[in-house]
Amino acid sequence: MTPTRVKTGVEGLDQMLRGGFLPGSTILIRGASGTGKTSLAFQFLLEGLQKGEPGLFITFEEFPHNLCRDVQSLGFDLSTLEAEDNLHIVFTCPEILFESLQSPESRLYKTIIDHNFRRAAVDSVVHFNRCTDDPNTLRKMYTTIINALRREQITTLLLSEEYRISHYADPGGLAYLSDGIILLRYVEVESAIERAIVVLKLRGSDHAREIRHYKFQQGGMVVGEVFRRRGAILSGISRRD
């Protein structure tokens, strides 16, 4: 049987994912600042709200009112959704999140259970790096958080700055622990900056391998055509093939 898919709300991306994410999976969204990781995460959460699935956004770096302001230009009215108790934006720190997901009696854990969240996003997981210098301890923190969210069958996006050396070269092995990796990248094409998206990994599912254009407009992300007759796209400076 074909498993039910969790759609992202971005038609072109759902096509690349062969219909969407598998339920309860944890997906790593990697990209430089300004590539649209946060906007994609809210589009994913809003798609869930339209299907009656409450959403949770956990942020370590932005106050909720700043996030609401920043995505307003895309037509996302987060303040109203928060007021209606459908979307929850939680401003906290990595240490508290780690501790909360280990304790069913914590306020955050009770909030997750009481609201039956089906979708979540965490921005940004690079903040866990300041908690410890020991990669084994960091891996334990990642494993604890990912397993807690999987246990509640919450499909989760983990937003992260990109590691240019290797797509898998991050402390704590987060890329290996995640069920999927989506890369957002700036690309120089003919002396102009464009954006490229690629699905690097999707555990348990087939997915598109091509690199596609994407942009943001009113209503959110739009994934476009495949980069054609261009090479070395993921290097950031493409060349004509």
C-alpha contacts under 8 A as a table, 3 or more apart, distances in Angstrom:
res1	aa1	res2	aa2	distance
3	P	22	L	7.24
4	T	22	L	6.97
4	T	23	P	7.22
5	R	19	G	5.92
5	R	20	G	4.97
5	R	21	F	5.44
5	R	22	L	5.26
5	R	23	P	6.41
6	V	19	G	7.61
6	V	20	G	5.02
6	V	21	F	4.90
6	V	22	L	6.07
6	V	23	P	5.93
6	V	155	T	7.79
7	K	10	V	7.71
7	K	14	D	6.16
7	K	19	G	6.51
7	K	20	G	4.43
7	K	21	F	6.49
7	K	44	F	7.59
7	K	47	E	7.37
8	T	11	E	7.63
8	T	13	L	7.26
8	T	14	D	6.28
8	T	20	G	6.25
8	T	21	F	7.65
8	T	43	Q	7.12
8	T	44	F	4.65
8	T	45	L	7.98
8	T	47	E	6.52
9	G	14	D	7.54
9	G	43	Q	6.16
9	G	44	F	5.64
9	G	46	L	7.75
9	G	47	E	5.09
10	V	13	L	5.35
10	V	14	D	6.13
10	V	43	Q	7.67
10	V	44	F	7.87
10	V	220	G	7.92
10	V	221	M	6.29
10	V	222	V	6.39
10	V	223	V	7.19
11	E	14	D	5.14
11	E	15	Q	6.34
11	E	222	V	7.51
11	E	223	V	7.38
12	G	15	Q	5.11
12	G	16	M	6.47
12	G	222	V	6.82
12	G	223	V	4.80
12	G	224	G	6.71
13	L	16	M	4.97
13	L	17	L	6.23
13	L	20	G	7.75
13	L	223	V	6.23
14	D	17	L	4.89
14	D	18	R	6.10
14	D	19	G	4.84
14	D	20	G	4.75
15	Q	18	R	5.02
15	Q	19	G	5.62
15	Q	20	G	7.43
15	Q	208	A	7.90
16	M	19	G	7.53
16	M	199	V	7.32
16	M	207	H	5.71
16	M	208	A	4.74
16	M	209	R	7.88
17	L	20	G	5.00
17	L	21	F	6.70
17	L	199	V	7.62
17	L	202	L	7.83
17	L	206	D	7.37
17	L	207	H	4.92
17	L	208	A	6.55
18	R	205	S	7.99
18	R	206	D	6.87
18	R	207	H	5.78
18	R	208	A	7.50
21	F	25	S	6.92
21	F	155	T	7.86
22	L	25	S	5.75
22	L	155	T	7.81
22	L	205	S	7.98
23	P	153	Q	6.75
23	P	154	I	7.22
23	P	155	T	5.69
24	G	149	L	7.58
24	G	150	R	5.29
24	G	151	R	7.99
24	G	152	E	7.67
24	G	153	Q	4.21
24	G	154	I	4.69
24	G	155	T	4.16
24	G	156	T	7.19
25	S	150	R	6.64
25	S	153	Q	7.75
25	S	154	I	7.26
25	S	155	T	5.00
25	S	156	T	6.44
25	S	178	S	7.91
25	S	179	D	5.90
25	S	180	G	7.87
26	T	146	I	6.94
26	T	150	R	7.51
26	T	155	T	5.96
26	T	156	T	4.81
26	T	157	L	6.00
26	T	158	L	7.17
26	T	178	S	5.44
26	T	179	D	5.29
26	T	180	G	6.68
27	I	155	T	7.99
27	I	156	T	6.17
27	I	157	L	4.89
27	I	158	L	6.01
27	I	178	S	5.75
27	I	179	D	5.66
27	I	180	G	4.56
27	I	181	I	5.74
27	I	182	I	7.44
28	L	157	L	5.92
28	L	158	L	4.76
28	L	159	L	6.08
28	L	160	S	7.12
28	L	175	A	7.06
28	L	178	S	6.23
28	L	179	D	7.80
28	L	180	G	6.00
28	L	181	I	4.72
28	L	182	I	6.28
29	I	37	K	6.64
29	I	157	L	6.59
29	I	158	L	5.91
29	I	159	L	4.85
29	I	160	S	6.09
29	I	181	I	5.98
29	I	182	I	4.95
29	I	183	L	6.09
29	I	184	L	7.49
30	R	37	K	7.39
30	R	159	L	6.17
30	R	160	S	4.95
30	R	161	E	5.58
30	R	162	E	5.07
30	R	181	I	7.30
30	R	182	I	6.18
30	R	183	L	4.89
30	R	184	L	6.05
31	G	35	T	6.01
31	G	36	G	7.99
31	G	37	K	6.87
31	G	160	S	6.68
31	G	161	E	5.28
31	G	162	E	4.79
31	G	183	L	5.91
31	G	184	L	4.69
31	G	185	R	5.72
32	A	35	T	5.81
32	A	161	E	5.49
32	A	162	E	5.75
32	A	184	L	7.47
32	A	185	R	6.75
32	A	186	Y	7.83
33	S	36	G	7.70
33	S	161	E	7.13
34	G	37	K	7.59
35	T	184	L	6.13
35	T	185	R	6.49
35	T	186	Y	7.05
35	T	195	R	7.42
36	G	39	S	5.15
36	G	40	L	6.05
36	G	184	L	7.80
36	G	216	F	7.93
37	K	40	L	5.24
37	K	41	A	6.26
37	K	159	L	6.40
37	K	184	L	7.67
38	T	41	A	5.00
38	T	42	F	6.37
38	T	123	D	7.39
38	T	159	L	7.43
39	S	42	F	5.26
39	S	43	Q	6.22
39	S	71	V	6.56
39	S	220	G	7.11
39	S	221	M	7.72
40	L	43	Q	5.04
40	L	44	F	6.17
40	L	220	G	7.35
40	L	221	M	6.61
41	A	44	F	5.06
41	A	45	L	6.31
41	A	121	A	6.23
41	A	157	L	6.81
42	F	45	L	4.92
42	F	46	L	5.98
42	F	57	F	7.98
43	Q	46	L	5.08
43	Q	47	E	6.14
43	Q	220	G	6.52
43	Q	221	M	7.79
44	F	47	E	5.24
44	F	48	G	6.59
45	L	48	G	5.12
45	L	49	L	6.44
45	L	54	P	7.87
45	L	55	G	5.47
45	L	56	L	7.61
45	L	119	R	6.28
45	L	120	A	7.03
45	L	121	A	7.99
46	L	49	L	4.94
46	L	50	Q	6.41
46	L	55	G	7.67
47	E	50	Q	5.31
47	E	51	K	6.76
48	G	51	K	5.12
48	G	52	G	6.37
48	G	53	E	4.80
48	G	54	P	6.73
48	G	55	G	6.97
48	G	118	R	7.80
48	G	119	R	6.95
49	L	52	G	4.92
49	L	53	E	4.90
49	L	54	P	5.64
49	L	55	G	6.86
49	L	86	N	7.00
49	L	87	L	7.81
50	Q	53	E	7.27
53	E	117	F	6.69
53	E	118	R	5.69
53	E	119	R	7.14
54	P	86	N	5.26
54	P	87	L	6.05
54	P	115	H	6.93
54	P	116	N	6.96
54	P	117	F	4.99
54	P	118	R	6.17
54	P	119	R	6.85
55	G	86	N	6.71
55	G	87	L	5.02
55	G	88	H	6.39
55	G	117	F	5.52
55	G	118	R	6.46
55	G	119	R	4.98
55	G	120	A	5.64
56	L	87	L	6.02
56	L	88	H	4.90
56	L	89	I	6.06
56	L	90	V	7.57
56	L	117	F	6.64
56	L	119	R	6.40
56	L	120	A	4.56
56	L	121	A	6.48
57	F	87	L	7.76
57	F	88	H	6.17
57	F	89	I	4.73
57	F	90	V	6.20
57	F	120	A	5.61
57	F	121	A	4.89
57	F	122	V	6.13
57	F	123	D	7.81
58	I	89	I	5.92
58	I	90	V	4.83
58	I	91	F	6.09
58	I	92	T	7.18
58	I	120	A	7.62
58	I	121	A	6.12
58	I	122	V	4.78
58	I	123	D	6.21
59	T	62	E	6.16
59	T	63	F	7.71
59	T	89	I	7.36
59	T	90	V	6.17
59	T	91	F	5.02
59	T	92	T	6.40
59	T	93	C	7.80
59	T	122	V	5.99
59	T	123	D	4.80
59	T	124	S	6.79
60	F	91	F	5.93
60	F	92	T	5.48
60	F	93	C	5.23
60	F	94	P	7.02
60	F	123	D	6.18
60	F	124	S	6.45
60	F	127	H	7.30
61	E	91	F	7.67
61	E	123	D	7.47
61	E	124	S	7.53
62	E	66	N	6.37
62	E	67	L	6.51
62	E	91	F	7.27
63	F	66	N	5.40
63	F	67	L	6.60
63	F	91	F	6.33
64	P	67	L	5.14
64	P	68	C	6.25
64	P	89	I	6.15
64	P	90	V	7.39
64	P	91	F	6.91
65	H	68	C	5.05
65	H	69	R	6.24
65	H	79	S	7.88
66	N	69	R	5.10
66	N	70	D	6.11
67	L	70	D	5.08
67	L	71	V	6.42
68	C	71	V	5.76
68	C	72	Q	6.24
68	C	76	F	7.85
68	C	77	D	7.10
68	C	78	L	5.44
68	C	79	S	6.32
69	R	72	Q	5.29
69	R	73	S	7.92
70	D	73	S	6.94
71	V	74	L	5.51
71	V	75	G	7.08
71	V	76	F	5.89
71	V	77	D	7.97
72	Q	75	G	5.17
72	Q	76	F	5.10
72	Q	77	D	6.13
72	Q	78	L	7.82
73	S	76	F	7.32
73	S	218	Q	6.89
74	L	216	F	7.71
74	L	217	Q	6.14
74	L	218	Q	4.39
74	L	219	G	5.21
74	L	220	G	5.53
75	G	218	Q	5.81
75	G	219	G	5.61
75	G	220	G	7.69
76	F	219	G	7.35
77	D	80	T	5.86
77	D	81	L	6.75
78	L	81	L	5.08
78	L	82	E	6.08
78	L	87	L	7.59
79	S	82	E	5.12
79	S	83	A	6.17
80	T	83	A	5.01
80	T	84	E	6.23
81	L	84	E	5.07
81	L	85	D	6.42
81	L	86	N	5.64
81	L	87	L	5.56
82	E	85	D	5.02
82	E	86	N	5.99
82	E	87	L	4.89
82	E	88	H	5.91
82	E	89	I	7.60
83	A	86	N	7.74
84	E	87	L	7.68
85	D	88	H	6.85
92	T	96	I	6.75
92	T	97	L	7.09
93	C	96	I	5.54
93	C	97	L	6.38
94	P	97	L	5.11
94	P	98	F	6.08
94	P	127	H	6.73
94	P	128	F	5.80
94	P	131	C	7.66
95	E	98	F	5.16
95	E	99	E	6.22
95	E	128	F	7.90
95	E	131	C	7.21
96	I	99	E	5.10
96	I	100	S	5.85
97	L	100	S	5.05
97	L	101	L	6.17
97	L	108	L	7.96
97	L	145	I	7.95
98	F	101	L	5.56
98	F	102	Q	6.73
98	F	141	M	6.58
98	F	144	T	7.33
98	F	145	I	6.32
99	E	102	Q	5.38
99	E	103	S	6.73
100	S	103	S	5.33
100	S	104	P	7.53
100	S	106	S	5.37
100	S	107	R	7.45
100	S	108	L	6.14
100	S	109	Y	6.12
101	L	104	P	7.08
101	L	106	S	7.72
101	L	108	L	7.62
101	L	109	Y	5.99
101	L	144	T	7.59
101	L	145	I	6.43
101	L	148	A	6.23
102	Q	144	T	7.47
102	Q	148	A	7.66
103	S	106	S	5.47
103	S	109	Y	7.00
104	P	109	Y	5.53
104	P	110	K	6.55
105	E	109	Y	6.77
105	E	110	K	6.52
106	S	109	Y	5.31
106	S	110	K	6.20
107	R	110	K	5.15
107	R	111	T	6.14
108	L	111	T	4.98
108	L	112	I	6.29
109	Y	112	I	5.09
109	Y	113	I	6.36
110	K	113	I	5.10
110	K	114	D	5.88
111	T	114	D	5.12
111	T	115	H	6.00
112	I	115	H	5.56
112	I	116	N	5.90
112	I	117	F	5.87
113	I	116	N	5.12
113	I	117	F	7.26
117	F	120	A	7.25
117	F	154	I	6.54
118	R	153	Q	6.79
118	R	154	I	4.60
118	R	155	T	6.21
119	R	154	I	5.24
119	R	155	T	4.90
119	R	156	T	5.79
120	A	154	I	6.65
120	A	155	T	6.34
120	A	156	T	4.68
120	A	157	L	6.37
121	A	156	T	5.38
121	A	157	L	4.55
121	A	158	L	5.85
121	A	159	L	7.32
122	V	125	V	6.72
122	V	156	T	7.66
122	V	157	L	6.37
122	V	158	L	5.03
122	V	159	L	6.05
123	D	158	L	6.58
123	D	159	L	5.12
123	D	160	S	7.15
124	S	127	H	6.18
124	S	158	L	6.96
124	S	159	L	5.03
124	S	160	S	5.30
124	S	161	E	7.66
125	V	128	F	5.72
125	V	129	N	7.95
125	V	158	L	6.47
125	V	159	L	6.17
125	V	160	S	5.54
126	V	129	N	5.63
126	V	160	S	5.86
126	V	161	E	6.74
127	H	130	R	5.85
127	H	131	C	7.59
128	F	131	C	5.33
128	F	132	T	7.56
128	F	138	L	7.26
129	N	132	T	6.10
129	N	133	D	7.15
129	N	138	L	7.23
129	N	171	P	7.61
130	R	133	D	7.37
131	C	138	L	7.77
132	T	135	P	7.64
132	T	137	T	6.93
132	T	138	L	6.49
133	D	138	L	7.80
134	D	137	T	5.37
134	D	138	L	6.31
135	P	138	L	4.91
135	P	139	R	6.02
135	P	171	P	5.59
135	P	172	G	4.76
136	N	139	R	5.05
136	N	140	K	6.26
136	N	172	G	6.35
137	T	140	K	5.04
137	T	141	M	6.36
137	T	172	G	7.64
138	L	141	M	5.09
138	L	142	Y	6.29
138	L	171	P	7.30
138	L	172	G	4.99
139	R	142	Y	5.08
139	R	143	T	6.00
139	R	171	P	7.78
139	R	172	G	4.12
139	R	173	G	6.29
139	R	174	L	7.14
140	K	143	T	5.04
140	K	144	T	6.06
140	K	172	G	7.87
141	M	144	T	5.19
141	M	145	I	6.31
142	Y	145	I	5.31
142	Y	146	I	6.05
142	Y	172	G	7.35
142	Y	174	L	6.78
142	Y	177	L	7.91
143	T	146	I	5.23
143	T	147	N	5.90
143	T	177	L	7.16
144	T	147	N	5.36
144	T	148	A	6.11
145	I	148	A	5.21
145	I	149	L	6.40
146	I	149	L	5.33
146	I	150	R	6.11
146	I	178	S	7.99
147	N	150	R	4.93
147	N	151	R	5.87
148	A	151	R	5.12
148	A	152	E	6.65
149	L	152	E	5.30
149	L	153	Q	6.37
149	L	154	I	5.42
149	L	155	T	7.64
149	L	156	T	7.41
150	R	153	Q	4.79
150	R	154	I	5.77
150	R	155	T	7.35
151	R	154	I	7.66
162	E	167	H	7.57
163	Y	166	S	6.03
163	Y	167	H	6.11
163	Y	168	Y	7.88
163	Y	169	A	6.74
163	Y	170	D	6.86
164	R	167	H	6.89
165	I	169	A	6.81
166	S	169	A	5.00
167	H	170	D	7.85
167	H	175	A	7.58
168	Y	173	G	7.27
168	Y	174	L	7.94
168	Y	175	A	5.38
168	Y	176	Y	7.16
169	A	173	G	7.39
169	A	175	A	7.91
170	D	173	G	5.74
170	D	174	L	6.68
170	D	175	A	7.17
171	P	174	L	7.32
173	G	176	Y	5.43
173	G	177	L	6.46
174	L	177	L	5.02
174	L	178	S	6.09
175	A	178	S	5.40
175	A	180	G	7.95
175	A	181	I	7.12
176	Y	179	D	7.75
178	S	181	I	7.21
179	D	201	K	7.36
179	D	202	L	5.89
179	D	203	R	5.04
180	G	199	V	7.81
180	G	200	L	7.29
180	G	201	K	4.71
180	G	202	L	4.20
180	G	203	R	5.97
181	I	199	V	6.09
181	I	200	L	5.32
181	I	201	K	4.99
181	I	202	L	6.72
182	I	197	I	7.19
182	I	198	V	5.89
182	I	199	V	4.56
182	I	200	L	5.84
182	I	201	K	7.22
183	L	197	I	5.68
183	L	198	V	5.40
183	L	199	V	6.39
183	L	200	L	6.98
184	L	195	R	7.17
184	L	196	A	5.87
184	L	197	I	4.76
184	L	198	V	6.93
185	R	195	R	5.68
185	R	196	A	5.17
185	R	197	I	6.44
185	R	234	L	7.33
185	R	236	G	7.34
186	Y	193	I	6.47
186	Y	194	E	5.79
186	Y	195	R	4.65
186	Y	196	A	6.25
186	Y	236	G	6.20
187	V	193	I	5.59
187	V	194	E	5.12
187	V	195	R	5.71
187	V	196	A	6.57
187	V	233	I	6.48
187	V	234	L	7.38
187	V	235	S	7.84
187	V	236	G	4.48
187	V	237	I	5.77
187	V	238	S	6.79
188	E	191	S	6.01
188	E	192	A	5.46
188	E	193	I	4.65
188	E	194	E	6.20
188	E	236	G	5.98
188	E	237	I	4.79
188	E	238	S	6.13
189	V	192	A	5.23
189	V	193	I	6.25
189	V	194	E	6.77
189	V	237	I	6.80
189	V	238	S	5.91
189	V	239	R	7.60
194	E	213	H	7.42
195	R	213	H	5.80
195	R	214	Y	5.71
195	R	215	K	6.80
196	A	211	I	6.40
196	A	212	R	5.50
196	A	213	H	4.78
196	A	214	Y	5.99
196	A	233	I	8.00
197	I	211	I	5.77
197	I	212	R	5.38
197	I	213	H	6.37
197	I	214	Y	6.64
197	I	223	V	7.99
198	V	209	R	6.97
198	V	210	E	6.55
198	V	211	I	4.91
198	V	212	R	6.59
199	V	202	L	7.36
199	V	207	H	7.13
199	V	208	A	6.83
199	V	209	R	6.56
200	L	209	R	7.35
201	K	207	H	7.85
202	L	205	S	5.76
202	L	206	D	6.92
202	L	207	H	6.70
210	E	226	V	6.56
211	I	226	V	5.74
211	I	227	F	6.13
212	R	223	V	6.86
212	R	224	G	6.18
212	R	225	E	5.51
212	R	226	V	4.17
212	R	227	F	5.59
213	H	223	V	6.00
213	H	224	G	5.06
213	H	225	E	5.72
213	H	226	V	6.24
213	H	227	F	6.55
214	Y	221	M	6.95
214	Y	222	V	5.58
214	Y	223	V	4.24
214	Y	224	G	5.45
215	K	221	M	5.74
215	K	222	V	5.44
215	K	223	V	6.62
215	K	224	G	7.91
216	F	219	G	7.96
216	F	220	G	5.35
216	F	221	M	4.44
216	F	222	V	6.04
217	Q	220	G	5.41
217	Q	221	M	6.49
217	Q	222	V	7.38
227	F	230	R	6.24
229	R	240	R	5.84
229	R	241	D	5.05
230	R	233	I	6.85
230	R	238	S	6.14
230	R	239	R	5.45
230	R	240	R	4.60
230	R	241	D	5.22
231	G	238	S	5.53
231	G	239	R	5.11
231	G	240	R	6.10
231	G	241	D	5.79
232	A	235	S	5.39
232	A	236	G	7.40
232	A	237	I	6.78
232	A	238	S	4.96
232	A	239	R	6.26
233	I	236	G	5.69
233	I	237	I	6.22
233	I	238	S	4.58
233	I	239	R	7.49
234	L	237	I	7.63
234	L	238	S	7.67
235	S	238	S	6.96
